[in-house]
């Protein structure tokens, strides 16, 4: 089920999907529902809405014996009608989400001939015309993000004798990863993770265990949703998390109970938002604009091709943070490039 939160767009739209192409839709926050079937031979799931109109979900025909049976469907009218996307989408993603109508972010897990599993983070751009894939940490199954660069993956080790809680983070779209947490807790991995912004995030495991961070995952506070569950570690999964606002979050326990968290801001000062590096447009055809915070204004701007060849270099001295550094890329060949400023790396596509 998908319901939009306060930090996205205020709406009373709720959509739920299921087997036999079944869809239920409410426009009054669940007071009344309209039910219909998209395709009785299709199993629907993993719906994601960008706003009250645009959304994507996965559908699987017949027995879904192969990943190639997975279909991607899109709506532009709030779930009233759905169209199959014209794409070479030949596998089902473990997790995915929508950044905008032209940028789709997901994670897949594939096995080679020796049954060795590898995880990949992928981006689909411009109505499936462009693909960009990078390898990401193993032993993770859940994903959350606040933009195309800041992404968290969570899960745990596959060995039942030593399963642990693992959280990995990237600030450059998957080029580099750092482990924020790798700790054994009752032998169970993290089952879900959500971030509201670059600071506030929640993760959940078994035994009603919830982790909370207010610094982007640098540190995590352990807590129990319900103390009675601490002696029954084999059950009581935190099976879902939603964070609709900066003061409110919801956790689903064992798919049966919903717990509400309310943040008390008495005497608490909200952290200042940092000025981050950004580039636009992306994809770019002729001129790329690079915005830099003050601390990077003495660093050199370097651009590398996907093969690691330096194709551009220039100092950014004298640039004001509010302006934006213009780079002519019209002579670049079409493809993927990386902008490096100090220790920050951003990726863009030249078309």
Phi, psi and omega in degrees: 000144181233129176224133185279140182268174183294330182281354177259268179220131181296122182203156177253015183280131173227133178231134175232144182227164182197209184287163178057033178066023187281132179227132170240140188222134177232138177247009180230039176063032174095002179291318177227154184227146171245130182247141175201169180246131176278312179199116186293348178263008185241135173265126184252149178185177176051056180276139178226128178250130176281318178209198184285355180243313190263131178202163180227145172214165179258141176231147182229125182275152173052233186273351182054047181285337183232153176300332182290349176284348183285131177244146177253129182240148183231144174237144175238007181232032175073028175091006177287318177228152182226138178239143176287136181280138178280096187209168174262041184280098189252016177210157179266129180285145173294315181218151174199166178199169183247127175268315170206182186293344180247008183220119185239126184243134181208179178222135178233156179231120184237148176251141175270189183296339179263013180064023174273125185269137177231136178262143178228140172260133182226153175237135175245125188236154174050062177054044173074018178280330184237136175240142176218122186232134175230149178285143180230172185302151176274175178064023175237143183229348183243147183223143170215155182204160173246343172198186185289348181257321185264105188225139174242137173241143183218157179168228180183168181293149183278346180285116185298340181277347183212040179293138183225166176276122181237131173229125178242150185223142172231142177249002182230035175072019175104001178292316177233146180232145174233142178274118179268336180205135174209083189224135177283130177220104179055019177074021182232146181276180174280133186259340176200154179209138178219143172239138177274318177212196184290351182247311191269117179216156180225139174231154182225150181225210177269178179058029182058024181282128178235137176249140180227140177229145175237014180227033176074016178099002177296326176220148182232135177261128178275138174207163177250134176296318181217120186298335182296341185272357187292337181261009179233070188291342185281352183228203174060050177288138166280099191269352178192149180224137171225139179234088184285341180208174181288347182247353188223139175216157179231139175236135176262127182252121178056027180059018183235324186240141177249124178250136181254133176249130178239124182276133177263118184259017179299116179076008181256132179261126180294134181297146180289141178284135180279148175277117185253162176287138177213155177228147176198157352285166179210107011291159183236147180254316185229313185234126179258133177253128181243121176261132184234139171287161185305324185291350180253005186287350176258001180273155175277143176267124180234141176238130180243146172285171180294340177276358180089014180272130178288119183246351181203140177205131179198141177289152180253020183298139177088354181283135177271142183303327185279349186275285186118131185265122183267131180234125179278113181246015184298333180273355179287146172289152179297139180153192182263136179227161178235129175264127180240124176229111186063236179258012180258141179228130176236152184247142174216163180245128174265127181247000000 
